[in-house]
Amino acid sequence: MKAQPVAVPTAAPSARWATTLAATAVSTYALDALAATAGILLVGSHALRGLDHGLLLGFLAASYGLWALGLRINLRANWALLEQTGTSTNALSKAAYDVVGRRAPGTRVQRIAAAAGYVATELAKEAPYYAGAFGATMLTDSVSANDALIFLAGANLGAAAYEYGLARLTRSFLRLRLRRAQPR
């Protein structure tokens, strides 16, 4: 069942942007901290040590599938946040939402633009992980290509958990906001 936008007072555009920028900074830091920690812990646990390189590539691919699932759930929550408050946890998503919304507010095109902005940001965040993981394999003999794959898979699992958790937090925030706005 589609949630209907609720007439809840929203902040001025500058306040919505300030909130979005702050949320983007906090969520970026939290995502990176959780993902990197999960990757390091998975490598450090040695749970996957000794697995065939091909199996590790398959595990990495599966971890991307879980990350995509978590991201999909969070994209829905982000859309609800944008629709109900005009804010987002991703500045590029809000920018795309605002730009397209000037021409076609509340449309599928606006939703796709907001999601594309969000996903583009998340994909760009992948580059440092790959650079770090495979850069480490080139700089030291103590980190193997398999260790890099395990780290990346662990980071993806952490990112999947983060995306799902952020979606739940966003939905909880919206429910609380709605309850506070309803007359008693």
Helices and strands as residue ranges (DSSP letters): H 13-45, H 53-85, H 91-103, H 108-124, H 126-139, H 145-181
